[in-house]
Amino acid sequence: MRTVVLTMKASVIEMFLVLLVTGVHSNKETSKKIKRPKFTVPQINCDVKAGKIINPEFIVKCPAGCQDPKFHVYGTDVYASYSSVCGAAVHSGVLDNSGGKVLVRKVAGLSGYKGSYSNGVQSLSLPRWRESFIVLESKPKKGVTYPSALTYSSSKSPAAQAGETTKAYQRPPIPATTAQPVTLMQLLAVTVAVATPTILPRPSPSAASTTSIRRPEPVGHRSQEMDLWSTTTYTSSQNRPGADPGIQRQDPSGAAFEKPVRADVSLDCKIDLSFLIDGSTSIGKRRFRIQKQLLAGVAQALDIGPAGPLMGVVQYGDNPATHFNLKTHMNSRDLKTAIEKITQRGGLSNVGRAISFVTKNFFSKANGNRSSAPNVVVVMVDGWPTDKVEEASRLARESGINIFFITIEGAAENEKQYVVEPNFANKAVCRTNGFYSFHVQSWFGLHKTLQPLVKRVCDTDRLACSKTCLNSADIGFIIDGSSSVGTGNFRTVLQFVTNLTKEFEISDTDTRVGAVQYTYEQRLEFGFDQYSSKPDILNAIKRVGYWSGGTSTGAAINFALEQLFKKSKPNKRKLMILITDGRSYDDVRIPAMAAHLKGVITYAIGVAWAAQEELEVIATHPARDHSFFVDEFDNLYQYVPRIIQNICTEFNSQPRN
């Protein structure tokens, strides 16, 4: 029997060597025959729409001049396929008006597309469309073959005008089948199978150990940590340490630690989300691991992508640090892989410092922040913070950030004396109505917050702290054009108006701006509905001509109420910003009172010879927050930040319950 087996082994090994040599020779011959075709980028015209091209992903070259408004674009960041490819590329900032190469990727259709002005292109809104696309820089992915000739849905394609050949879509040809080399391990596996027809029984697995591994006591505000995994009972042989963390496990109390399931999230969920995770020493490695599992579940449930939610992660301890921003990972799979690689930093639990960091640094255009998406921060806290959060959170709210708090295992009665800021969560969240707060009694229950958390962050209608102090007002500038101002100073006033306007988000659905100039008479320079983009508003301000005459401020206020604010939208905050350099020739008390009764918040800015008591009468109460006096026109610019801050502070000081 042994002789037969050895003979069979020798035969098989000889066969392997023949196949190996044949495979190498065949591969050499094939490599000589197959030459990789040179990739040429197809060129298209400005009017070519993405929907006319069948290819799901492709690189094209756009000509110059596609900024022209006749090439219609629909949407922002994600565009309806009814849009001009090259026009969308210019709108997104990937190309300028001189043209160039761009990578186009098809994505699913949306239920709505919002228009915006960007890079000299005004995109339009569209209720819904069957297909969308995004435009990226033309950096080919490794291993991806891009078509040298595009496939169009119609033979009468406009691409033909650009000298491009159209063809029917075909899969890339598969090279002739060659003999695949057999590895030695594969051969040995075959040998054993042939030589050993009898399968030996496997040894029975040993019983799972229940010995607890004690961790060192952490340094920080929490004195103990329960070993979450030492007494865990695995429900199958696959559910062991090192296996998929999402597989169902049980905690010591018998509650299942389930694999996160996809929450019932609206397809319209589009938010820019930052998770602030607790990396303090006191949390311990096991709790930190459970925290990451929640993040992975959220990433999966949200279906991360450019057409929907984007997510970044910041870890805090002594100091905060960004692991990745909003544009680092554009799908749930890559995001979950990145979350798994996060390691704990250690240190204290300085939540306030972390919130300040996110407010100043995280939500920027460079980090992938989109003006069309609400900013949301979810703060996770083990126990309590080691610094104060109230002031940092107030500034975050005034910047339009919706703060959610998840607190796990709060202070016990004998630990409350160590809490730096009692009731810290209510001082931090966007609103104290319970919508923005989660308190979890035990880390074992953290997974239960997944679905309610995802539903709440995606409920954009209830995200009350979105940047509404800057994007939901009708602002009317009432400008003194009297003779005492002079031409030079009048241009300085217009620059002040420009600087204030730049701080707001301008569109027909966001903040709108109008202007009135007055002397003895009044003139409507432009109304709220005349311009719907920031560049158009700024150009309109620049074109305002100096009038010259007397100073009838009271009449100007009445005129603005009738001709400007009467056309304000009901859901808009009405802001009147009046700039004057002298005492009014008429009474201002009755017109000012009328403005206050109509809900117009009035800011009065006086320069040089303006009467302080008159400014206080015009201004909304309290006057100290709404009236400002400047000794010289050249110092007006210094008051822009203070006025903006007061506008936002007043908005966010409204009842938060």
C-alpha positions in Angstrom: 0.0 0.0 0.0 2.8 2.4 0.9 4.5 1.6 -2.4 1.3 2.6 -4.3 0.9 5.8 -2.4 4.6 6.8 -3.0 4.2 6.0 -6.7 1.0 8.2 -6.9 2.8 11.1 -5.1 5.7 10.9 -7.6 3.3 10.9 -10.5 1.4 13.9 -9.2 4.6 15.9 -8.5 5.8 15.2 -12.0 2.5 16.4 -13.4 2.8 19.5 -11.3 6.2 20.4 -12.7 4.9 19.9 -16.3 1.9 22.2 -15.6 4.2 24.8 -14.0 6.6 25.0 -16.9 3.6 25.0 -19.4 1.9 27.8 -17.5 5.0 30.0 -17.3 5.7 29.5 -21.1 2.1 30.2 -21.9 2.0 33.4 -19.8 5.2 34.7 -21.5 3.7 34.0 -24.9 0.4 35.8 -23.9 2.2 38.8 -22.5 4.0 39.2 -25.8 0.8 39.2 -27.7 -1.3 41.4 -25.5 -0.5 45.1 -25.6 -2.3 47.6 -23.4 -4.0 50.1 -25.7 -3.1 53.7 -25.1 -5.9 55.6 -23.4 -7.1 58.7 -25.2 -9.5 61.0 -23.4 -12.7 61.7 -25.4 -13.6 65.3 -25.9 -17.2 66.6 -25.6 -19.0 69.9 -26.1 -20.4 72.1 -23.4 -24.0 71.2 -24.2 -23.5 67.4 -23.7 -25.7 66.1 -20.8 -24.6 63.3 -18.6 -27.9 61.4 -19.2 -27.0 61.0 -22.9 -23.9 59.0 -22.0 -24.5 55.4 -21.0 -21.1 54.7 -19.4 -21.3 54.6 -15.6 -17.9 56.2 -15.0 -15.7 58.0 -17.5 -13.1 60.7 -18.1 -13.8 63.5 -20.6 -12.1 66.7 -21.8 -14.3 69.8 -21.8 -13.6 72.8 -24.0 -13.3 76.4 -22.8 -16.4 78.6 -22.4 -18.7 76.2 -20.6 -19.5 78.8 -17.9 -22.1 80.2 -20.3 -25.6 80.2 -18.7 -27.2 78.6 -21.7 -25.6 75.3 -20.6 -28.0 74.4 -17.9 -26.9 72.8 -14.6 -29.3 71.3 -12.0 -28.2 70.8 -8.4 -25.3 71.4 -6.1 -22.4 68.9 -5.4 -24.6 66.1 -6.9 -26.2 67.0 -10.2 -29.2 65.7 -12.1 -28.1 63.8 -15.3 -30.1 66.3 -17.3 -27.3 68.8 -16.6 -24.4 69.8 -18.8 -21.4 67.7 -17.8 -18.9 70.5 -18.4 -21.2 73.2 -16.9 -21.4 71.1 -13.7 -17.6 70.7 -13.6 -17.2 74.5 -13.6 -20.0 74.9 -11.0 -18.4 72.4 -8.7 -14.9 74.1 -9.0 -13.2 71.0 -10.5 -12.7 73.0 -13.8 -12.6 76.7 -14.6 -13.9 78.4 -17.7 -10.8 77.4 -19.6 -11.9 73.8 -19.7 -9.9 70.6 -19.1 -10.2 67.0 -18.1 -12.8 65.7 -15.5 -13.8 62.4 -14.0 -17.6 61.8 -14.1 -19.3 59.1 -11.9 -23.0 58.2 -12.2 -25.0 57.8 -8.9 -28.6 57.3 -8.0 -31.3 59.8 -8.7 -32.5 62.2 -6.0 -36.0 63.3 -4.9 -34.8 67.0 -5.2 -31.9 69.1 -6.4 -31.2 72.5 -5.0 -29.7 75.3 -7.2 -26.9 77.6 -6.1 -24.5 80.1 -7.5 -20.9 78.9 -7.6 -17.8 79.7 -9.6 -19.7 81.9 -12.0 -22.4 79.4 -12.7 -26.0 79.6 -11.5 -27.3 76.1 -11.1 -31.1 75.5 -11.1 -33.4 73.5 -8.8 -35.2 70.4 -9.9 -37.9 68.4 -8.0 -36.6 65.0 -8.9 -34.6 63.1 -11.5 -34.0 59.4 -12.3 -30.2 59.6 -12.3 -27.4 61.8 -10.9 -23.7 62.3 -11.3 -20.8 63.8 -9.5 -17.7 65.4 -11.0 -14.2 64.8 -9.6 -10.6 65.6 -10.6 -9.4 63.4 -13.5 -7.2 61.1 -11.4 -7.8 57.6 -12.7 -8.1 54.8 -10.2 -5.6 52.0 -10.3 -7.1 49.0 -12.0 -10.0 50.9 -13.5 -10.3 51.0 -17.3 -11.9 54.2 -18.7 -13.4 54.2 -22.2 -11.6 56.0 -24.9 -14.9 56.3 -26.8 -18.1 57.1 -25.0 -21.4 55.2 -25.6 -24.4 57.4 -26.2 -28.1 56.6 -25.8 -28.7 58.0 -29.3 -26.8 57.7 -32.5 -27.4 61.4 -33.2 -25.1 62.4 -30.4 -23.7 65.9 -30.1 -20.3 64.3 -29.4 -20.0 63.7 -33.1 -19.7 67.4 -33.5 -16.6 67.3 -31.3 -15.0 64.7 -33.5 -15.6 61.8 -31.1 -16.6 58.3 -32.3 -19.6 56.8 -30.8 -20.2 53.1 -30.5 -22.4 50.5 -28.9 -21.4 49.6 -25.4 -19.4 46.3 -25.1 -17.7 44.6 -22.3 -13.9 44.6 -22.4 -12.7 41.5 -24.3 -11.4 38.7 -22.2 -7.9 37.5 -23.2 -7.6 33.9 -24.4 -7.6 31.4 -21.5 -4.1 30.3 -20.5 -3.0 27.5 -18.3 -2.9 28.7 -14.7 0.2 27.7 -12.7 -0.7 25.3 -9.9 0.9 26.1 -6.5 2.7 23.6 -4.5 0.3 23.9 -1.6 -2.6 23.1 -3.9 -0.7 20.1 -5.2 0.0 18.8 -1.8 -3.7 19.2 -0.9 -4.6 17.1 -3.9 -2.0 14.5 -3.0 -3.3 14.1 0.5 -6.8 13.8 -0.8 -5.8 11.1 -3.2 -3.6 9.2 -0.8 -5.9 9.4 2.2 -9.4 8.3 1.3 -10.4 7.9 5.0 -11.3 11.2 6.8 -10.0 11.2 10.4 -12.4 12.6 13.1 -11.6 16.2 14.3 -10.7 16.7 17.9 -13.5 18.2 19.9 -13.0 21.8 20.8 -12.1 22.6 24.4 -14.6 24.4 26.6 -14.5 28.2 26.4 -12.5 29.7 29.2 -14.3 32.0 31.5 -11.3 33.3 33.3 -11.5 37.1 33.8 -8.5 39.1 32.7 -8.1 42.0 35.1 -7.1 45.4 33.5 -5.0 48.0 35.3 -7.1 50.6 37.1 -7.4 53.6 34.8 -6.3 57.1 35.7 -9.1 59.6 35.6 -12.5 60.5 37.0 -13.9 56.9 36.8 -12.6 54.5 39.4 -13.7 51.1 38.0 -14.3 49.4 34.7 -16.4 46.2 34.3 -14.7 43.6 32.1 -17.3 43.5 29.3 -15.9 40.5 27.5 -14.5 38.2 30.2 -17.9 36.6 31.0 -19.3 36.8 27.4 -21.0 33.7 26.1 -20.6 33.2 22.4 -23.7 31.8 20.6 -21.7 30.0 17.9 -18.2 28.9 17.2 -17.8 31.9 14.9 -18.6 34.4 17.7 -15.2 34.6 19.3 -12.7 37.4 19.9 -11.2 38.4 16.6 -14.3 37.6 14.7 -16.6 40.1 13.1 -17.5 42.5 16.0 -21.0 42.8 14.6 -21.9 39.1 15.2 -24.5 38.7 17.9 -23.1 38.4 21.4 -24.5 38.4 24.8 -23.6 40.5 27.8 -23.5 39.0 31.3 -27.1 40.0 31.9 -28.2 38.0 28.8 -29.0 40.9 26.6 -27.9 40.4 23.0 -25.2 42.8 21.7 -26.6 42.6 18.2 -25.0 43.4 14.9 -26.3 46.9 14.0 -29.1 46.8 11.5 -29.8 49.4 8.9 -32.1 52.0 10.4 -35.2 53.2 8.6 -33.6 56.4 7.2 -35.1 58.7 4.6 -33.3 58.7 1.3 -33.3 62.5 1.6 -30.9 62.4 4.6 -28.1 64.9 3.7 -26.1 66.0 6.7 -22.4 66.8 7.4 -21.8 64.8 10.6 -18.9 64.9 13.1 -18.6 62.3 15.8 -16.6 63.5 18.9 -15.5 60.3 20.5 -14.2 59.9 24.1 -10.5 58.7 24.0 -9.8 59.5 27.7 -7.8 57.1 29.8 -10.8 56.4 32.1 -12.9 54.9 29.3 -10.6 51.8 28.9 -10.0 49.8 25.8 -13.1 47.7 26.0 -15.5 50.6 26.3 -13.5 52.3 23.5 -14.1 49.3 21.3 -17.9 49.4 22.0 -17.9 53.1 21.1 -16.3 52.3 17.7 -18.9 49.6 17.1 -21.6 52.2 17.5 -19.8 54.5 15.0 -19.5 51.6 12.5 -23.2 50.9 12.9 -24.1 54.5 12.2 -21.8 54.6 9.1 -23.6 51.5 7.8 -27.1 52.8 8.6 -26.5 56.2 7.0 -25.3 54.9 3.7 -22.5 57.4 3.4 -22.0 59.1 0.0 -21.7 62.4 -1.8 -25.4 62.5 -2.5 -26.3 61.9 1.2 -24.7 62.1 4.6 -20.9 62.6 5.1 -19.2 61.7 8.3 -15.9 62.5 10.0 -14.5 61.6 13.4 -12.6 63.6 16.0 -11.2 62.0 19.2 -10.7 64.0 22.3 -8.6 63.4 25.5 -6.3 66.2 26.7 -6.5 67.7 23.3 -8.7 66.9 20.2 -7.5 65.5 17.0 -9.2 64.8 13.7 -8.9 61.2 12.5 -10.6 61.9 9.2 -12.8 64.8 7.8 -16.0 64.8 5.8 -14.4 64.1 2.4 -11.9 61.5 3.4 -14.2 58.5 3.0 -17.1 58.7 0.5 -18.8 55.3 1.2 -19.8 53.3 4.3 -17.4 50.4 3.6 -14.3 52.6 3.6 -15.6 54.6 6.6 -16.1 51.4 8.6 -12.6 50.2 7.8 -11.2 53.5 8.9 -13.2 53.5 12.2 -11.8 50.0 13.0 -8.3 51.3 12.7 -8.8 54.2 15.3 -6.7 53.7 18.4 -7.3 55.3 21.8 -5.3 58.5 22.6 -5.8 58.6 26.4 -5.7 61.7 28.7 -8.4 63.6 30.4 -12.0 64.2 29.0 -11.8 67.8 27.8 -15.1 68.0 25.9 -15.4 71.8 25.9 -12.0 72.1 24.2 -13.0 69.5 21.6 -16.3 71.3 20.8 -14.3 74.6 20.3 -11.9 72.7 18.0 -14.7 71.4 15.9 -16.4 74.8 15.7 -13.3 76.5 14.5 -11.7 73.8 12.3 -13.9 70.9 11.3 -16.8 72.4 9.2 -14.9 74.1 6.5 -15.1 73.8 2.7 -11.5 72.4 2.7 -12.7 69.6 4.9 -15.6 68.8 2.7 -18.3 70.9 4.4 -21.3 71.5 2.1 -23.3 74.7 2.4 -26.5 72.8 1.5 -26.2 70.3 4.3 -26.8 70.9 8.1 -23.9 70.6 10.4 -24.3 68.0 13.1 -22.0 67.0 16.0 -22.6 63.9 18.1 -20.6 64.1 21.4 -20.0 60.8 23.3 -19.0 61.1 27.0 -18.1 58.4 29.4 -19.2 59.8 32.8 -18.6 63.5 32.7 -16.2 66.1 31.1 -13.1 67.4 32.9 -13.7 70.9 31.6 -16.7 73.2 31.0 -18.7 73.0 27.9 -21.3 75.8 28.1 -19.4 78.6 26.5 -17.9 76.4 23.7 -21.3 75.0 23.0 -23.0 78.4 22.8 -20.4 79.5 20.2 -21.1 76.2 18.3 -24.8 76.9 18.2 -24.2 80.4 17.0 -22.1 79.0 14.2 -25.1 76.8 13.2 -23.9 73.5 14.6 -26.6 71.1 15.9 -25.0 69.4 19.0 -26.2 66.0 20.2 -24.9 64.4 23.5 -24.7 60.7 24.3 -23.7 60.3 28.0 -22.9 56.8 29.3 -22.8 55.7 32.9 -23.1 59.2 34.6 -21.8 60.1 38.0 -22.9 58.1 41.0 -24.1 60.0 44.0 -20.7 59.8 45.7 -19.0 61.0 42.5 -21.1 64.1 41.8 -18.8 66.2 43.9 -16.1 65.7 41.2 -18.3 66.9 38.3 -16.8 70.1 37.0 -20.1 71.5 35.5 -23.4 70.1 36.7 -26.1 69.5 34.1 -23.5 69.9 31.4 -25.4 68.0 28.7 -28.4 70.5 28.9 -26.0 73.4 28.7 -24.4 71.9 25.5 -27.1 70.5 23.3 -28.9 72.4 20.6 -32.3 72.4 22.4 -33.2 71.1 25.9 -36.4 69.3 24.7 -34.9 65.8 25.0 -34.5 65.4 21.2 -30.7 66.1 21.3 -29.8 64.0 24.4 -29.3 60.3 25.1 -28.4 59.0 28.5 -27.3 55.4 28.6 -27.2 53.6 32.0 -24.7 51.0 30.9 -22.2 50.5 28.0 -24.1 47.3 27.3 -27.1 49.4 26.3 -25.2 51.7 23.9 -26.2 49.7 20.8 -29.9 50.6 21.5 -29.3 54.2 20.6 -28.3 53.4 17.0 -31.7 53.6 15.3 -33.1 56.6 17.3 -29.8 58.5 16.8 -29.8 58.0 13.1 -33.4 59.0 12.7 -32.9 62.2 14.8 -29.8 63.4 13.0 -31.5 62.8 9.7 -34.7 64.7 10.7 -33.4 67.9 9.2 -36.7 69.8 9.8 -36.0 69.5 13.5 -32.4 70.5 13.4 -33.2 73.8 15.0 -29.6 75.0 15.4 -28.7 75.0 11.7 -27.1 78.3 10.8 -30.3 80.2 10.8 -28.9 83.4 12.2 -27.1 83.8 8.9 -29.4 82.1 6.4 -33.0 83.0 7.3 -33.3 86.8 7.5 -34.6 89.6 5.3 -32.0 92.4 5.9 -32.9 96.0 4.9 -30.1 98.5 4.8 -31.3 102.2 5.3 -28.5 104.4 4.1 -28.1 108.1 4.8 -27.2 109.9 1.6 -27.3 113.5 2.9 -24.9 116.2 1.9 -22.9 116.0 5.2 -21.8 112.5 4.3 -19.9 113.4 1.1 -18.9 111.2 -1.8 -15.8 109.6 -0.3 -17.5 108.7 3.0 -20.6 107.4 1.2 -18.3 104.9 -0.6 -17.0 103.9 2.9 -20.5 103.3 4.1 -21.2 101.1 1.0 -18.1 99.1 1.8 -19.4 98.6 5.4 -22.7 97.4 4.0 -20.7 95.0 1.7 -18.7 93.6 4.6 -21.8 92.9 6.6 -23.6 91.3 3.6 -20.6 89.0 3.0 -21.2 87.3 6.3 -24.6 86.0 5.3 -25.7 83.1 3.1 -27.5 84.7 0.3 -30.1 83.0 -1.9 -33.9 83.2 -2.7 -34.5 80.6 0.1 -31.8 81.8 2.5 -31.0 85.4 3.6 -32.2 88.2 1.2 -31.0 91.8 1.1 -32.6 95.0 0.1 -31.5 98.7 0.4 -33.0 102.2 0.7 -31.2 105.5 0.4 -32.6 108.6 1.9 -32.1 112.4 2.2 -35.3 114.5 2.4 -36.7 111.9 0.0 -36.4 108.2 -0.2 -35.3 105.8 -2.9 -35.6 102.0 -3.1 -32.2 100.9 -4.5 -33.2 97.2 -4.7 -35.8 95.0 -3.0 -35.5 91.6 -1.3 -36.7 89.7 -4.4 -34.5 91.5 -6.9 -31.2 89.5 -6.5 -30.8 86.0 -5.3 -27.1 85.4 -5.2 -24.3 87.0 -3.2 -22.2 88.2 -6.2 -25.3 90.0 -7.6 -26.1 91.6 -4.3 -22.5 92.8 -3.8 -22.5 94.3 -7.4 -25.8 96.0 -6.7 -24.4 97.6 -3.5 -21.4 98.8 -5.5 -23.6 100.4 -8.1 -25.6 102.6 -5.6 -25.0 106.3 -6.5 -24.6 109.0 -3.9 -27.7 111.2 -3.8 -27.0 114.3 -1.5 -29.6 116.3 0.3 -31.2 116.6 3.8 -31.7 114.1 6.6 -35.3 112.8 7.2 -34.6 109.6 9.1 -38.2 109.1 10.4 -39.7 109.3 6.9 -37.0 106.8 5.7 -38.0 104.3 8.3 -41.7 104.5 7.3 -40.7 104.2 3.6 -38.7 101.1 4.3 -41.6 99.5 6.2 -43.9 100.1 3.3 -41.7 99.5 0.3 -39.2 96.9 1.6 -40.4 95.0 4.7 -44.0 94.7 3.6 -42.7 92.2 1.0 -40.7 90.2 3.6 -41.6 86.5 3.8 -43.5 85.4 7.0 -40.9 82.9 8.0 -38.0 85.3 7.8 -36.5 87.4 10.6 -36.7 91.0 9.7 -33.5 93.0 10.3 -33.2 96.8 9.6 -29.7 98.2 9.7 -29.8 102.0 9.6 -26.6 104.1 9.1 -26.7 107.9 9.6 -24.2 110.7 10.2 -26.5 113.4 11.8 -29.6 114.3 13.7 -32.9 113.8 11.8 -34.9 116.8 10.6 -38.2 114.9 11.5 -39.4 112.8 14.4 -38.1 109.3 14.6 -40.0 108.0 17.6 -43.3 107.0 16.0 -41.7 105.4 12.9 -39.3 103.5 15.2 -42.2 102.3 17.4 -44.1 101.1 14.2 -41.0 99.1 13.2 -40.8 97.5 16.6 -44.5 96.6 16.6 -44.2 95.0 13.2 -41.4 92.7 14.5 -38.5 94.5 12.7 -35.3 94.2 14.7 -33.6 97.5 14.2 -29.8 98.2 14.5 -28.9 101.9 14.5 -25.3 102.9 13.6 -24.4 106.6 14.0 -21.3 108.3 12.7 -19.7 111.6 13.5 -22.5 114.1 14.2 -25.3 111.5 14.8 -27.3 112.0 18.0 -26.8 109.2 20.5 -30.3 109.6 22.1 -31.9 109.4 18.7 -30.0 106.2 17.9 -31.3 104.6 21.1 -34.9 105.5 20.2 -34.5 103.9 16.8 -32.8 100.8 18.0 -34.6 97.7 19.3 -34.4 97.1 23.1 -32.0 96.7 24.7 -30.3 99.7 23.0 -26.8 98.7 24.1 -27.0 95.7 21.9 -28.6 97.4 18.9 -27.1 100.9 18.7 -23.5 101.8 17.9 -21.7 105.1 17.6 -18.5 105.5 15.5 -16.5 108.7 15.6 -15.1 108.4 12.1 -16.4 106.7 8.9 -13.1 104.9 8.5 -13.7 103.0 11.7 -17.0 101.5 10.6 -15.4 98.2 9.5 -14.4 97.5 13.2 -18.0 97.0 14.1 -18.8 94.3 11.6 -17.9 91.3 13.8 -19.7 92.8 16.8 -22.9 93.4 14.9 -22.8 89.9 13.4 -22.2 88.4 16.8 -25.1 90.3 18.3 -27.4 89.2 15.5 -26.5 85.5 16.1 -26.5 85.8 19.9 -30.0 87.3 19.8 -31.3 84.6 17.6 -29.8 81.8 19.7 -31.0 83.3 23.0 -34.6 82.6 22.1 -36.3 80.0 24.3 -34.6 76.7 23.6 -37.3 74.4 25.1 
